[in-house]
Amino acid sequence: MGDGQGLLGPADVRELAGRLGIRPTKTLGQNFVIDANTVRRIVRTAGLGPDEVVIEVGPGLGSLTLALLPQARRVVAVEIDPVLAAELPATVAAREPELAGRLEVVRADAMKITRLPGPPPTALVANLPYNVAVPVVLHLLAVLPSLRSALVMVQAEVADRMVAAPGSKIYGVPSVKLAWYGEARRAGAVGRAVFWPAPNVGSGLVAFTRRDPPPSAASREQVFAVVDAAFAQRRKTLRAALAGWAGSAAEAERALRAAGVDPRSRGEALDVAAFARIAEYGPSDVGDGARNAGTATTGATDADGAMDTEESEDDGEGAFADGAGGDRAGLDGARPPARRGARGPAAGGGDGAGGGGRAGRDDGGGVQ
C-alpha cells in the first residue's frame, strides 16, 4: 500500500491482541490506540521529512509504526517485550510489504540504549508509558545527540509539566531539564475514546526542538545536580534547598550571590540559564552534593550554626532520572508499568500496554 492505508483499526487491534494473548485491562493500565486518524495526526504534527530516521519507543502492536513508515526513510522501533518485538515485522510485512525494508526492530530497554544500529536517528516519535516518559526522553536526548526533534504522547498532566515556564506552580525538574536540551511545547490534546479500553486520564502531545544548551563552564551533570536539589524541597528558599548540595547554607548563599541569584528565591522562579550559572560556583564533587541535596527537610544549618527554617516544608518532587546523572526512572513516585511478561519500565507502547502514571491517581494506569 505504502500510503498509510494499512493502518490498524479497532477490529484489527482486538484481533491481533487476542492472537498474541494480550488482554488489556484498565486495572493494569493497558490501553491500545485504535483510531487511525490519531496516529495520522501524530505523524503529521511531527513534521517529518523524507530523509528522517525515526526512533519509536514501545511500538506495541504497530499502530503508530505503520503510520510512520511511509513518511520516513527509516524507523527504528525499540521494544522490550519479546512477543511484540517478534510480531511487529510480520505485521508490517502483511500490511505494508513494500515498506518493510524501512523498519528495524531493536529488542531493548530504551533506558539502557547508548547507540542504535544504522544511520543516527534524527527524530523521536512515540507514545510513551506515562510513569517513565520524562526519563526516557531525557535519556535519549543525552545519548543520541543526532536527535533534532521529538513528538511524544504522554499523560496530559505530564505534558503540562514538561512545557511549563518559570514561575508556574507546575514548573519543575522535567521543565528545566528539557529546557537544557531545547524547546518543548504543547502540540495538542488526545481524547480518551481513541484507546481500547478507554482510560481515566487524558493525553497530550509534546513537541520538542533541540537547541544548544545555555553557555556555561559547568557540565550537564553539575547543572542537573543543582536542579534536583532545588526541587527536592521546592518550598524552601534556594539558600536552604541547596545547603546539602553546597555543603552548608552559607556556601549555598555564596554560590547563589556569585551567580546573581537572590538566595531568598525558590527554584520555580529560575530558568535553566540561572541554574547553569549557579552550578559554576558549586562544589566540584556533584555526586555527593546530589546525594545530600534532599536530606534536610526541617531547615538548613549554616557555618555559624544558625538554622534557616523559612519555608522548610518539603513537597517531595524529587529528581527525575535522565540516564546521565539521575537515578529515578519514574514520575513522582509512579509505579512501574504492570503488564504481561513483566515488561520493563522503558518498554513503552506506541499502542501497547504499559505505564503506571502517578500512584493513587485514577486507575493508576498510563495510556499506551
C-alpha positions in Angstrom: 0.0 0.0 0.0 2.7 2.5 1.1 0.3 5.4 1.7 -0.8 4.6 5.3 -3.9 2.7 4.2 -2.7 -0.4 6.0 -3.2 1.2 9.4 -4.7 -0.8 12.3 -8.4 -0.2 13.2 -10.4 -1.2 16.3 -11.1 -4.7 15.0 -7.5 -5.2 13.8 -6.1 -4.2 17.2 -8.5 -6.5 19.1 -7.8 -9.4 16.7 -4.0 -9.0 17.0 -4.1 -8.6 20.7 -6.3 -11.7 21.1 -4.0 -13.8 18.9 -1.0 -12.7 21.0 -2.7 -13.5 24.2 -2.8 -9.8 25.3 -6.0 -8.9 27.2 -5.8 -5.2 28.2 -7.5 -4.1 31.4 -7.8 -0.7 33.0 -6.5 -2.0 36.3 -3.2 -2.9 34.6 -3.0 0.3 32.8 -3.2 -1.4 29.4 -4.7 0.8 26.6 -4.2 0.4 22.9 -4.6 3.1 20.2 -7.4 2.0 17.9 -8.0 5.2 15.9 -6.2 5.5 12.6 -6.8 9.3 12.4 -5.0 9.8 15.7 -1.8 8.1 14.5 -2.1 10.1 11.2 -2.4 13.3 13.3 0.7 12.4 15.4 2.8 11.8 12.3 1.5 14.9 10.6 2.3 17.0 13.7 5.8 15.5 13.9 6.6 17.2 10.6 8.9 14.5 9.3 11.0 14.9 6.2 11.5 12.1 3.7 15.1 11.6 4.9 14.3 11.3 8.6 15.5 8.4 10.7 12.9 8.0 13.4 13.2 6.2 16.7 9.9 4.9 18.1 10.0 3.7 21.7 7.5 1.0 22.5 5.8 0.3 19.2 3.4 -2.2 20.8 1.1 -3.7 18.1 2.4 -1.3 15.4 -0.4 1.3 15.0 2.0 4.3 15.1 4.8 2.3 13.3 2.6 1.7 10.3 1.8 5.4 10.0 5.5 6.4 10.4 6.9 4.1 7.7 5.5 6.0 4.6 6.8 9.3 5.9 10.4 8.5 6.9 13.4 6.9 5.4 13.9 4.5 8.3 12.1 3.7 11.5 14.0 2.1 14.4 11.4 0.6 16.8 12.7 -0.1 20.3 10.6 -2.8 22.0 11.5 -4.6 25.2 8.6 -7.2 25.0 9.9 -10.2 23.1 6.4 -11.2 21.9 5.6 -7.8 20.5 9.2 -7.3 19.1 8.9 -10.6 17.2 5.4 -9.8 15.9 6.0 -6.3 14.6 7.9 -7.2 11.4 5.3 -9.7 10.5 2.5 -7.1 11.0 4.4 -4.6 8.8 5.1 -7.2 6.1 1.5 -8.2 6.0 0.0 -4.6 5.8 2.8 -2.5 4.2 5.0 -5.1 2.4 6.8 -2.5 0.2 7.8 -0.6 3.3 9.0 -3.5 5.4 12.6 -2.8 4.5 12.5 0.6 6.2 11.8 -1.0 9.6 14.4 -2.2 12.1 13.2 -3.6 15.4 15.6 -3.4 18.3 14.7 -5.5 21.3 15.9 -3.4 24.2 15.1 -1.3 27.2 15.0 2.3 26.0 16.6 3.4 29.3 19.7 1.3 28.6 20.3 2.3 25.0 23.5 4.1 24.3 23.6 3.7 20.5 21.4 2.3 17.7 22.3 0.3 14.5 22.4 2.1 11.2 22.2 5.8 10.4 21.9 8.1 13.5 18.3 8.9 14.4 17.1 12.4 13.8 13.6 12.3 15.3 11.8 10.7 18.2 8.1 9.9 17.7 6.5 7.8 20.3 3.6 7.1 22.6 5.4 6.7 25.9 4.4 4.9 29.1 3.5 7.7 31.5 5.5 6.7 34.5 8.8 6.9 32.6 8.0 9.4 29.9 10.3 12.1 31.1 13.3 9.8 32.0 13.1 8.1 28.6 13.0 11.4 26.7 15.9 12.9 28.7 18.0 9.7 28.4 17.6 9.6 24.6 18.4 13.3 24.2 21.6 12.7 26.3 22.9 9.6 24.5 21.6 10.4 20.9 22.9 13.9 20.1 21.7 13.4 16.5 18.1 13.7 17.6 16.9 17.1 16.5 13.2 16.9 17.2 10.6 14.9 19.0 6.9 14.4 19.3 5.7 12.3 22.2 2.2 11.4 23.5 2.1 11.4 27.3 -0.4 11.9 30.1 -1.9 15.4 29.9 -0.6 16.4 33.3 2.9 15.2 32.4 2.7 17.2 29.1 1.9 20.3 31.1 4.8 19.9 33.4 7.2 19.2 30.5 6.4 22.5 28.9 5.9 24.7 32.0 7.6 28.0 32.2 9.4 29.5 35.2 7.0 31.0 37.7 4.4 28.3 37.1 3.3 26.1 40.0 3.9 23.0 37.8 7.3 24.2 36.7 9.9 21.7 38.0 12.6 19.2 37.2 11.1 18.0 33.9 10.6 21.5 32.6 14.2 22.6 33.5 16.0 19.5 32.2 14.1 19.6 28.9 14.9 23.2 28.5 18.6 22.3 28.8 18.3 20.4 25.5 15.9 22.7 23.7 12.3 24.0 23.4 9.3 21.9 24.4 5.7 23.0 23.6 2.2 21.5 23.8 1.1 20.2 20.4 -2.5 19.3 21.2 -4.7 17.1 23.3 -5.8 13.5 22.6 -9.2 12.2 23.7 -9.8 9.1 25.7 -12.1 7.5 23.1 -9.2 6.7 20.8 -7.9 4.0 23.2 -9.1 0.5 24.0 -10.1 0.3 26.7 -10.7 4.0 27.3 -8.5 5.3 30.2 -9.5 7.5 33.1 -6.9 10.1 32.2 -6.4 12.5 29.2 -3.4 12.5 27.0 -1.4 15.3 25.4 1.2 15.7 22.6 4.5 17.4 23.4 6.7 18.7 20.5 10.4 19.3 21.1 13.1 21.1 19.1 16.8 20.7 20.1 19.0 23.8 20.5 22.3 24.4 22.1 22.4 24.4 26.0 23.0 27.7 27.7 26.6 28.8 27.8 28.2 27.5 31.0 31.5 26.3 32.4 29.5 23.6 34.3 28.7 20.2 32.9 25.2 18.9 32.3 25.6 16.6 35.3 26.6 19.5 37.5 23.7 21.7 36.4 21.2 18.8 36.8 22.5 18.2 40.4 21.5 21.8 41.2 18.1 21.4 39.6 17.5 18.2 41.5 18.5 19.8 44.8 16.4 22.9 44.2 13.2 21.0 43.6 13.7 18.1 46.0 12.5 20.7 48.6 10.9 23.2 46.3 9.1 25.2 49.0 12.3 26.1 50.6 14.3 29.2 49.7 17.3 28.2 47.5 19.6 29.1 50.3 18.1 26.2 52.3 17.3 23.9 49.5 20.8 24.0 48.1 22.5 23.6 51.5 23.1 19.9 51.1 24.4 20.4 47.5 26.8 23.2 48.6 27.9 21.8 51.9 26.1 24.4 54.1 23.5 27.1 53.8 26.3 29.7 53.9 28.1 28.1 51.0 24.8 27.9 49.1 24.3 31.6 49.6 27.8 32.3 48.4 27.2 30.4 45.2 23.8 32.0 44.6 25.1 35.5 45.1 28.1 34.8 42.8 25.6 33.6 40.2 23.5 36.8 40.6 20.6 34.9 42.1 18.7 36.1 45.2 19.2 33.4 48.0 15.6 34.0 49.1 14.2 33.0 45.8 12.9 29.5 45.0 13.7 27.1 42.2 10.4 27.6 40.4 11.5 31.2 39.7 14.7 30.3 37.8 15.2 29.4 34.1 17.8 26.9 33.0 20.4 29.5 32.4 20.2 30.6 36.0 20.7 27.0 37.2 23.7 26.8 34.9 25.3 29.9 36.5 24.7 28.5 40.0 26.4 25.2 39.0 29.6 27.1 38.0 30.1 28.2 41.7 29.2 24.9 43.4 31.3 22.1 44.8 33.4 20.1 42.4 32.0 16.7 43.7 28.5 17.0 42.3 27.8 13.3 43.1 28.0 13.9 46.9 26.1 17.2 46.5 23.3 15.5 44.6 23.0 12.7 47.1 22.8 15.1 50.0 20.6 17.6 48.3 17.3 16.5 49.7 18.3 15.1 53.1 17.4 18.1 55.2 13.7 18.7 55.4 13.4 20.7 58.5 15.8 23.5 57.8 19.5 24.0 56.9 22.3 24.9 59.3 24.9 27.3 58.1 28.5 27.6 59.2 27.6 29.8 62.2 25.1 27.2 63.5 22.1 29.3 62.5 19.0 27.4 61.4 17.2 28.6 58.2 13.7 27.4 58.8 11.9 29.6 56.3 9.5 27.6 54.2 11.1 24.3 55.2 8.2 22.1 54.2 9.2 19.5 51.6 6.7 18.7 48.9 8.9 15.8 47.6 9.1 16.5 43.9 12.5 14.7 43.8 14.7 14.1 40.9 13.8 12.8 37.5 16.3 10.4 36.1 17.9 11.5 32.8 20.0 8.4 32.2 23.2 10.5 32.8 23.1 12.0 36.2 19.7 10.9 37.7 18.6 7.6 39.1 14.9 7.7 39.4 13.2 6.2 36.4 9.7 7.4 37.4 7.4 10.3 37.9 6.5 11.5 41.4 6.6 8.0 42.9 4.9 6.3 40.0 4.6 2.6 40.0 6.4 0.6 37.3 4.1 -0.5 34.5 2.1 -3.6 35.1 1.6 -5.7 32.0 2.2 -9.1 30.6 5.7 -10.6 30.6 7.0 -8.3 33.4 7.8 -5.7 30.8 10.4 -3.2 31.9 9.8 0.4 32.7 11.0 1.7 29.4 9.0 -0.7 27.4 6.7 1.9 26.1 3.7 1.1 23.9 3.0 3.2 20.9 -0.3 1.5 21.0 0.6 -1.2 23.6 0.0 -1.7 27.2 2.2 -0.3 29.9 2.9 2.5 32.3 1.5 3.4 35.6 1.0 7.2 35.9 1.2 8.7 39.4 0.3 6.4 42.2 -3.1 6.8 43.6 -4.5 8.8 40.6 -7.4 7.4 38.7 -6.8 3.7 38.0 -3.0 4.1 38.3 -2.6 3.2 34.6 -0.9 5.2 31.9 -2.4 5.3 28.4 -0.4 3.5 25.9 
